[in-house]
Amino acid sequence: MNNQSNSGPPNQTVFILAGTTGEYTAARQQLKLTPLQAYWLTGPSRLKGLSAPKVYRVGSWRTLARIKAIEAALVEVQAEIVDIQEQK
């Protein structure tokens, strides 16, 4: 009999939707995440095959060239979206 322990939820994929590299880096640092823990969401293809990823939106994300496609992909994968404020 295989007795595997499931202590806690599986690792959740985390993305930061930001308009610039600086906004992404500042948000990642504010959230205390490493580059391996939070990916910069720059296009809809990064969401393929995922289910309910957590997405933090910050800064000038609305100005991204592919924002319509990204937003459609966020709905499709049922992303958990959190708006955060940049710390000055």
Legacy VTK file of the C-alpha trace (Angstrom):
# vtk DataFile Version 3.0
C-alpha trace
ASCII
DATASET POLYDATA
POINTS 88 float
0.000 0.000 0.000
1.372 3.387 -0.993
0.812 5.929 1.776
1.669 9.375 0.431
1.230 12.405 2.633
-0.366 15.492 1.110
0.621 18.183 3.555
-0.749 21.429 2.160
-1.724 22.538 -1.321
0.508 21.863 -4.321
2.822 24.618 -5.501
0.737 27.263 -7.198
1.967 29.029 -10.299
2.330 32.772 -9.637
2.534 35.480 -12.291
3.006 39.229 -12.139
1.251 41.219 -14.850
3.246 44.437 -15.151
3.923 46.899 -17.944
7.668 47.187 -17.359
10.556 45.130 -16.040
10.971 47.611 -13.186
7.333 47.212 -12.131
7.667 43.419 -12.255
10.853 43.469 -10.171
9.428 45.901 -7.601
6.231 43.847 -7.245
8.179 40.599 -6.913
10.346 42.120 -4.191
7.277 43.568 -2.442
5.708 40.089 -2.438
9.022 38.580 -1.259
9.186 36.180 -4.213
12.240 35.042 -6.174
12.356 35.040 -9.996
11.743 31.265 -9.850
8.603 31.764 -7.749
6.889 34.516 -9.775
6.986 34.833 -13.538
6.494 38.025 -15.522
3.305 37.534 -17.540
4.098 38.987 -20.950
1.753 37.003 -23.174
-1.180 34.598 -23.157
0.914 31.566 -24.120
2.487 31.460 -20.637
-0.937 30.501 -19.239
-1.564 27.500 -21.518
-2.316 24.307 -19.662
-2.640 25.988 -16.273
-5.600 25.932 -13.928
-6.374 28.809 -11.577
-2.931 30.451 -11.433
-2.499 33.437 -9.139
-1.855 36.674 -11.045
-0.793 39.917 -9.402
-1.468 43.046 -11.496
0.639 46.142 -10.928
1.631 49.396 -12.595
1.022 50.026 -16.272
-0.166 46.507 -17.195
-3.146 47.956 -19.117
-0.743 49.397 -21.724
0.699 46.034 -22.789
0.359 45.396 -26.523
-1.252 41.972 -26.002
-3.478 42.866 -23.047
-6.740 41.773 -24.736
-5.327 38.312 -25.461
-3.830 38.080 -21.970
-7.151 39.023 -20.357
-8.991 36.412 -22.454
-6.445 33.771 -21.371
-6.852 34.799 -17.715
-10.596 34.146 -17.970
-10.029 30.835 -19.753
-7.716 29.458 -17.057
-9.869 30.939 -14.261
-6.952 32.909 -12.838
-7.092 34.336 -9.343
-6.338 38.019 -9.921
-5.007 40.333 -7.211
-4.353 44.042 -7.803
-1.421 45.379 -5.782
-0.096 48.855 -5.233
3.525 49.703 -5.859
5.440 50.775 -2.778
7.185 54.106 -3.191
LINES 1 89
88 0 1 2 3 4 5 6 7 8 9 10 11 12 13 14 15 16 17 18 19 20 21 22 23 24 25 26 27 28 29 30 31 32 33 34 35 36 37 38 39 40 41 42 43 44 45 46 47 48 49 50 51 52 53 54 55 56 57 58 59 60 61 62 63 64 65 66 67 68 69 70 71 72 73 74 75 76 77 78 79 80 81 82 83 84 85 86 87
